[in-house]
Amino acid sequence: MILMDEKPYDKITVSDIVEKAGIARQTFYRNFKDKNEVIFECARNTDDLSGIEKSEGSKKYYQIVLTFNYNYTIKRRKELKKILSVHGIANHILRGMQEIAPDLLKPLKKSLSKEEYRICRYKLCYQITGCRRVFLDWFLDDMPLPIENLVSLINAVNVPQNMFYRNIPGVVVRINKE
């Protein structure tokens, strides 16, 4: 982030990053594939996929909980705007979100048929990246709606978990204002 104050992102090299951070190049590559992954990690802190939990009042249905970290977003607003100004980073973030779905489904894999697992994976990729895309657009549009209204809207348009495939979890968005 400090380097982005000094020069455009596309001019920043891994050498610049390791020098500024005071770490060895090997340490960088042990933790990150490239400089885009560093940016992705910074942006990813705005939300947290909390994992699978049972729906309230139900022993049968599960849901994936996406918690939006509102105070972190407000506190780091300037830095996040810088990150999101990097060409292609929003798409990189969305691709990273898609890769999370299989990990979230591991606890349920044995209880789902191959078809249910595939459908569940597709549905979660759609819902998780859709939620993230809406948050990105809302943020880049200077957050014109109160966060509570945005979360209500997202939860209203998410595919209900009991529609079509009863044992496939849905996605629920929550706000963390701590």
N, C-alpha and C positions, 0 to 999 in steps of 0.2 A: 504494500500500500504506500509506503514511503517512497519507493522508487517511482510509482505512478505519479507522484507529485513532481518528480524531477524530469521525467521524460515519458513519451507515449508508450503504451503497453507493448506495441509491436517492436519497439526498439530495446526493450528490456530483455536481457539474456539470463540464462541460468547462472552464468558466471557473476553477473551483477547481483543476483539474488543471494548466492552463497557468500559473496564478499560482504554484502550489507548485513546478512544474518550472522556472519562470523562462524559459519559451519563449513565442513569439508564437502566437496562435490559428491563424494560417495554417500554421505549422510543424506543429501538432498535426494539422490536417486534411490536410496533405500526406502524413502517415504513417498516420493512422487515420481510419476512417469515423465512429466514435463511441467512447464510453468503454468499451463492451463489448469492442471490439477490443484495447484496452490490456490488459484482464484476460485475454483469450484469448491474447495474446502471452506473458504471464507464465506461464500454465498450460501452454502448448505446449512450453516448454523442458524439461518432464519427459520428453519423448521426441523422437526424431528419426527421420524417415523417410529412411533413408540412401540410398535409391534402388534401382535394379535391379542385380543382380549375378548371375553364373553360379553355379549350385549347385556345391558341392564335388564334384569328381570327375566332373563332367558338362559336356560341351560343348553339350548340347542344351537343358537346362532353365534357366530363370531364376527368380529369387525376389526379392520385395520385402523389404527388411530394415527392421524397426522396432526401433530401439535404445532401450531404456528407461534413462534417466539416473538411476540409483538414488541416488547421492550428492547430486545436485542436489535430488532429492525430499526426502531426509532433512534436508539443510541448510535448505531453504526450507519445511519441513513446516507451520509455523505460518502463513506467508503463503499457501501453497497451500490450506490449510483455509479461510482467509478468502475466498479467491477462489471456491472451490467452494461456499461458503455463499450466494453471490449467486444469487438466484432466476433460473433459466433458463440460467445460464452453462454448465452441463454439456452441455445440448442445443446451445448455440452452439458449444462445443468439438467435439462430435461432427459437427455440420454442416460445420465447417471441415475436419475430417478427410476427409469424403466428397469435398470439392472437390479434394483432393490427387490422387486416383486418376487423372484424365485426364493430369495433368502427368507422373506417373510412367510412364504408358504411352506417351508420345510416342516414345521410342526403338524401341518394338516395333510401333507402329501400321502401318508399311509391310509388316511381315512377317505381320500377322494379317488374316484376312478381316473384313468388316464385322460378321458374326455373332460371330466369335471376339473381336473388339475389344469389342463390347457385353457379351458374357458376361464377359470379363475385367474390364471396368469394374465390373459388378455384383458380381462375386466379390470384387474388391479393396475396394470400398466396404463390403461386408458384413464382410470379415475385418478391415480396418483399424479401422472403427468398433467392431466387436466387441471387438477387443483393447483399444482405448482405454476402452471402457465397463467392461471387467473391471478394468483398472488403476484407474479412478476409484472403482469400488465397493470394491476392495481397500484403496485409500488412505483412503477415507471410513470404512471399517470398522476403522481403526487398524492396518492391515497385519498381520492375524493369521497369515498364512502367510509363511515365508521367501520372499524374492523368487525364489530359484532354483526353488522348488516352483511358484510362480505361473507363471513363464515356461514351465516344463515342461508344466503343465496347458494353457496357452494354445496352445503349439505342438502338443500332442497333439490338441486339438479343431479346429485350423485344417484346412480342407479340403486334402488332399494335392494338390500341384500336378499330379501325373500322373493324377489321377482324372478321368475323363470327357473332359477337354480337355488333351491333352499339352503343347501349346505355350503355355499360359497360365500366367503365374507365380503362385506361391503367396506367402504372407506368412510370414516367419520372425521371431520375436522374440528379441532378444539383450539382455543386460544390460551396461551400462557402469558400472563401479564406480570409475572413475578420478576 
